[in-house]
Amino acid sequence: MFVGSLEFDLLLGDIRSLKQKRSVVRPIVAALARLRVSVAEVDDHDLHRRARIGVAAVAGDARRLGEILDASEALVAGRPEIEVLSVRRLVRGGADDD
């Protein structure tokens, strides 16, 4: 079993309120959820122009997990209304099992 996660640090466009922020973040979270991953906004809740989104996935082999994480990363990177400042990827499994 392989477990992987992504943490996206995002800079949002011209956002002036938390309500506007939700209107940008919610569709991203919903689109990621359609990839059958666990997803949530995990930090920077009180900042208007920043968001951190966490994604987690489980797969039976490393190749499939990589495909899922790559698709998630591509989906977020393809959003024109945001700038991806950083992506942190963590994969655990296989020989890591104790």
Secondary structure, DSSP 8 states (H G I E B T S, - for coil): -EEEEEEEEEEESS--SHHHHHHHHHHHHHHHHTTT-EEEEEE-TT-SSEEEEEEEEEESSHHHHHHHHHHHHHHHHT-TTEEEEEEEEEEEEGGG--
